Amino acid sequence: MEVVTKMASERPVVIFSKSSCCMSHSIKTLLCDFGVNPAVYELDEMQRGKEIEQALSRLGCNPSVPAVFIGGEFVGGANEVMSLHLKRSLIPMLKRVGALWV
């Protein structure tokens, strides 16, 4: 769990993903299209990926990917991020943590 917390606080936006997950791809694309440069950790390509995935599950992320952290705080998965976007809350949140400037 400490590893996830440390990784999640290294950048304004952090995404834990799997390279083969279409929902992870959608969230990465959405954020990049806004101009965000998230730190992306592809769990299926990391040595400790399985361990990190288990920690994310314990955090309540089900399914475990995508897991999105904004400002070091766990926001949720694809459904939560899309819901924030549809409520027009996502961009202000990204601006608050310095992930977007305009």
C-alpha positions as a printed NumPy array, in Angstrom:
array([[  0.   ,   0.   ,   0.   ],
       [  2.873,   2.389,   0.779],
       [  4.277,   1.863,  -2.71 ],
       [  0.948,   2.892,  -4.281],
       [  0.683,   5.963,  -2.043],
       [  4.229,   7.046,  -2.897],
       [  3.737,   6.508,  -6.647],
       [  0.363,   8.296,  -6.596],
       [  1.845,  11.402,  -5.013],
       [  4.778,  11.798,  -7.416],
       [  2.798,  13.705, -10.084],
       [ -0.457,  15.712, -10.187],
       [ -2.189,  12.902, -12.142],
       [ -1.286,   9.234, -11.881],
       [ -2.985,   6.37 , -13.704],
       [ -2.464,   2.719, -12.889],
       [ -3.328,   0.831, -16.039],
       [ -2.855,  -2.325, -18.055],
       [ -1.669,  -2.047, -21.639],
       [ -4.448,  -4.377, -22.848],
       [ -7.33 ,  -2.637, -21.015],
       [ -9.633,  -0.643, -23.285],
       [-11.082,   1.39 , -20.389],
       [ -7.58 ,   2.356, -19.277],
       [ -6.857,   3.456, -22.839],
       [-10.03 ,   5.572, -22.888],
       [ -9.16 ,   7.364, -19.652],
       [ -5.552,   7.972, -20.737],
       [ -6.82 ,   9.374, -24.051],
       [ -9.387,  11.62 , -22.344],
       [ -6.824,  13.132, -19.982],
       [ -4.152,  13.515, -22.669],
       [ -6.677,  15.202, -24.98 ],
       [ -7.217,  17.802, -22.225],
       [ -3.474,  18.428, -22.22 ],
       [ -2.706,  16.532, -19.017],
       [  0.588,  14.651, -18.887],
       [ -0.188,  11.875, -16.391],
       [  2.27 ,   9.408, -14.963],
       [  1.066,   6.076, -16.325],
       [  2.053,   2.79 , -14.725],
       [  1.266,  -0.234, -16.887],
       [  0.914,  -2.956, -14.265],
       [  1.202,  -5.805, -16.754],
       [  4.645,  -4.486, -17.766],
       [  6.027,  -3.94 , -14.254],
       [  7.928,  -6.378, -12.08 ],
       [  5.799,  -5.628,  -9.015],
       [  2.629,  -5.07 , -11.025],
       [  0.649,  -7.892,  -9.437],
       [  1.505,  -6.628,  -5.951],
       [  0.432,  -3.084,  -6.864],
       [ -2.775,  -4.403,  -8.404],
       [ -3.615,  -6.205,  -5.138],
       [ -2.979,  -2.998,  -3.177],
       [ -5.319,  -1.099,  -5.514],
       [ -8.012,  -3.726,  -4.932],
       [ -7.616,  -3.262,  -1.169],
       [ -8.081,   0.467,  -1.731],
       [-11.48 ,  -0.302,  -3.207],
       [-10.686,  -0.08 ,  -6.881],
       [-12.748,  -2.792,  -8.53 ],
       [-11.829,  -3.532, -11.263],
       [ -8.273,  -2.688, -10.299],
       [ -7.553,  -0.707, -13.489],
       [ -7.77 ,   2.004, -14.474],
       [ -7.083,   3.543, -11.065],
       [ -6.802,   7.316, -11.243],
       [ -5.204,   9.548,  -8.628],
       [ -5.481,  13.324,  -8.857],
       [ -3.448,  15.407,  -6.462],
       [ -2.385,  12.24 ,  -4.669],
       [ -5.998,  11.341,  -3.874],
       [ -7.709,   8.246,  -5.223],
       [-10.49 ,   9.417,  -7.561],
       [-11.615,   6.013,  -8.811],
       [-11.817,   4.102, -12.039],
       [-13.234,   4.846, -15.459],
       [-16.827,   5.295, -14.252],
       [-15.867,   7.846, -11.614],
       [-13.608,   9.819, -13.959],
       [-16.255,   9.908, -16.697],
       [-18.89 ,  10.92 , -14.159],
       [-16.696,  13.812, -12.966],
       [-16.202,  14.848, -16.586],
       [-19.938,  14.78 , -17.351],
       [-20.633,  16.836, -14.21 ],
       [-18.016,  19.349, -15.414],
       [-15.96 ,  18.76 , -12.26 ],
       [-12.951,  17.036, -13.782],
       [-11.266,  20.006, -15.485],
       [-11.514,  22.293, -12.413],
       [-10.059,  19.46 , -10.314],
       [ -7.167,  19.058, -12.766],
       [ -6.531,  22.824, -12.702],
       [ -6.514,  22.864,  -8.885],
       [ -3.673,  20.325,  -8.714],
       [ -1.634,  22.018, -11.452],
       [ -2.213,  19.393, -14.146],
       [ -3.835,  21.985, -16.448],
       [ -3.051,  25.657, -16.858],
       [ -5.798,  26.853, -19.183]])
